[in-house]
Amino acid sequence: MKTTDTVIVTGGGGFIGSKLVEKLIISGKKVIVIDNFSTGKIKNLSKVISEIELINEDIGNFSLQSRLKKYKNSVQKFFHLAALPRIERSITETKETHSSNVHGIFGALELAKFLGVKKFIYTSSSSVYGNQKKNPLNENLKPNPLNPYAAQKLIGEMYCDIYSKVFGIPVVTLRLFNVYGHGMDGKGAYKLVFMKWIEQMNKKEPLTIYDDGKQTRDFTHITDVISAFLKAMEFKQKNMHEIINIGSGRQVTINYLAELFKGKTIHLESRKFEERFKQADIKKAKRLLSYTPLVTIEEGVAKLLKIK
């Protein structure tokens, strides 16, 4: 009789995490979700709440080791998605984001080491690249973080590298590029541009664009991102630590994005702590993970506006 694989997902109540959990349950995995719900929501897990083991706790709490000791040497994969995201938040709440994003990855790696997990998947960010002379951005470029969030994510990558080398934990770091899709948080001060614009449209207000709007982003649909996580879980890695871009492989300007929303716009002062151009080089993802993004930005925005 085949035993059920056990996996851990931190931040499983979040936008990305909850959708990953659903797919893992469908694939027959036993899923342990660790989330303190500082940004995630229990309602995001409503479809699978009866099928998961839910631990409402901060991943930085080392008491988790004793609570989960019964799973020692039986956890196959460990997905670390727990974080306090958004660049703006990292500037206004630097201590809080450092605690969550840096102490969090340390706690997650310590738990993974204690449990003897077979693979650790870390959720990093394309923001670690900062401004570069070369675009598309490939994994060999030297990181150039422009804000605390980017620095925190880069520190996480460095910790992953050390734990893979010193403690023998195989790690896959996924650098995500501008993830969007149905289920994004539409409340609070740190909404993604999509939800901010939908709110402005509903209020008959112009869409706010920072700077001239000619800056580019690589918007990646949530379904493609979840596909990448599942592929990262299964692929047979040769190196102890692989860093892989996950994007659409296409850059579009913010002005073009606004055209897709079909709203009037207003331009605000530029923000110096953000990158000017961003496009993912996804050759490595295609080669190692057989990753192929399927949802274009035009299709993704149309879906989003249809169900807003």
Number of C-alpha atoms within 10 A of each C-alpha: 3 4 7 12 15 18 24 23 24 26 28 31 29 27 22 23 23 26 19 24 31 21 15 19 15 11 11 11 20 20 25 21 25 23 26 19 16 15 16 22 18 16 12 19 22 13 11 17 15 9 15 16 14 18 16 12 16 21 27 20 13 13 12 17 18 12 10 14 13 10 15 16 14 16 20 19 23 26 25 25 26 30 26 21 17 15 20 18 16 21 14 11 13 17 12 13 23 19 15 22 26 23 17 24 27 19 20 26 27 18 24 26 20 16 20 19 23 19 25 27 22 25 20 27 23 26 25 24 22 21 19 16 8 11 13 16 21 18 18 7 11 11 17 16 21 18 20 23 27 25 22 25 26 23 18 23 26 12 16 26 22 14 21 22 14 9 13 16 22 22 28 28 23 24 23 22 24 20 21 23 18 17 16 17 17 15 11 8 9 15 16 16 17 21 21 18 21 19 17 15 16 9 9 11 15 14 21 17 19 14 16 14 20 15 17 19 22 24 26 26 24 22 19 18 24 18 16 24 20 15 16 25 21 11 12 10 16 8 10 16 23 20 19 25 26 32 30 27 20 18 19 17 18 19 16 13 19 19 12 15 19 11 16 13 16 14 13 12 9 12 11 10 15 17 21 17 21 28 24 26 20 22 18 17 20 16 10 15 21 13 21 18 18 13 16 14 20 11 12 20 19 14 13 18 13 8 7 12
